[in-house]
Amino acid sequence: MYIERRISELGFVLPSEAQAPPGFEFSFEWVRVRGNRMFVSGHSPQRPDGSLAGPFGAVPSEVPLDAATDAARDAALAALASVHRAIGDLDRISAWLTVTGMVNADHGFTQTTTAINGFSDLVLQVFGPEVGAHARTAIGVAALPMNNAVVVSAEIEIDG
């Protein structure tokens, strides 16, 4: 349980299972395990109780870049919480393979990479460069579900 302890030492908390807002239903798996691969659905920031935390809106006109970067970090915590529920022990993660980040971006916004750095930086801080290093895509989109500022998905390798 080294990874869970590391998260706690850094002052972070893994949120509870995501709670759908009224009138919305999640009809997919948050984490799909196939062999030694985990496919992690797109996550956005969550409060400790699993409710959506925001920020909501387009970057940077409604959400400052710093807040979007923090949101990507918090999306990493939400993703880790889902992974933990799926496999029971985050120490089983042997490699982060790919991360795909989407930013609810104003037309012409070119700093999507900076925003998604919040996700990557947390993964590297928690897992170190050997396990945490990953390939990544960071794109700007016109809108995201429930008006989230960021949504991030990943593919992870695990030990049997």
N, C-alpha and C positions, 0 to 999 in steps of 0.2 A: 504494500500500500504506500510505496514511496511517493508516487505521483500525487495521490490524494493529499498526503502530508505536505508535499511541496506547494500545492495550490493553497492550502490553508496557511502555510508559512508566509506566502506572498500577500495574504490578507483577502483572498477571494473565497467565494462560496459558490458551489454548484447549485443551480436552481432546481426546483422540483419539475416534474413533467409539465410540458407546455400545456397551457389552458387555452382552448379556443375561445375567441370572443363570441358574444351572443350572435346567433344566426350563422355561425361559421362552423364547418366540420372538417377535421383533418382526416382525409381518406387515403392515407399513405403511411408507410413506416418511416419513423424518424431515422432509424438505422437498419440497414439490411446487411446481414452477415452471410457471405458465401465463401466457404473454404477459409482461407486466411486473409480475406479481404473484407473490409467494412466500407459500405457506401453510406455516407452521412448526408441526409437531406439538408436542404437549405435551412439554416437557423438564423434567427434575429435575436437581439437582446431580450432577456427575460428577467423579471424580478425574482427574488428567492421563492415566491409562491408559484412560479410558473407562468404568471400573466405577462403579457407583452409590456416591455419597459420603454420602448422608444429609444431614441428620438424618432419622430415621424416627420416626413417631408423631404423635399429636395435639398441636395447639397450643392452649393453653399448658400442658396438664397433663403432657405428656411432652417437649415441645420448647419452650423459652422463645421468646418473641416475637422477641428479638434474633437467635437462631439461625435462626428461620424467615425473617427478613428477609435474613440472610446467605445462606441457601439459595436465596432468590429471585434474589439477585445471581449466585450460582453457576449457577443455571438459565439466566440470560441468557448467561453464558459458554458453556454447553453448546449453547444455541440458536445463538449466533454461530458456534461451531465447525461445526455442521451446515450452516449457511448458507454458510460459507466453502467447505466441501467441495462444495456444490451449484453455486456460481457462481464460485469461484476467487479472488474479490477483493471484500472487504467495502466497498470504495470505490464499488462499483456500487449500493449501497443509496441510494436517493434520498428515501425517506420510510418511517418506521415508521407504520403505519396504525392497527392495533388490537393490543392485548395482552389476553389473558384469563388470569387467574391463579386457581388453585384452591388453597385451604389446607385441609389435613386438620385440621379444627377441632373442638374440644369444643363440645358443645351450648351455645348462648348466646354464643359467642366473637364479638365484633363488630369486632375490629381486623384483619380480613383485608386492608384497604387498606394498613395499616402494613406488614404482612408483604410484600405484593407491591411496595411501594415499592422494595425492594432491586433488583428487575428494572428498574423504570422509571428509578431513579436511575442505574444503570450505563449504560443506553441513552443517557440524556441526557448523562452525563459523557463518554461515548465519542464520540457523534455530534453533540452540541450541540443547541440547541433547534429549529433550523430543520428538521433531518432527524429528530432523535430524538423530537420531540413526538408523542404518540399518544393515541388514545382507549383507555379501559381498563375492564375489568370485574375485580373481585376478590371471589370468593365463597368461603364456607366450605362444605365438604362433609363427609360422615360418614366417608369413607375415600378413599384414593388408591391407585393401583397400587403394589404392593410396599411399602406403608405409608409412602411418601414424605410429608414434611411439606408440600411445595409441588410443584405442576406448573404450568408456564406455556407457553402457545402464543401465536402472533403471526401477523399478516398484514403483509407488507412490500412496498413498491414498489421496483422496481429499474430502472436505466437499461439500455437494450438492450445 
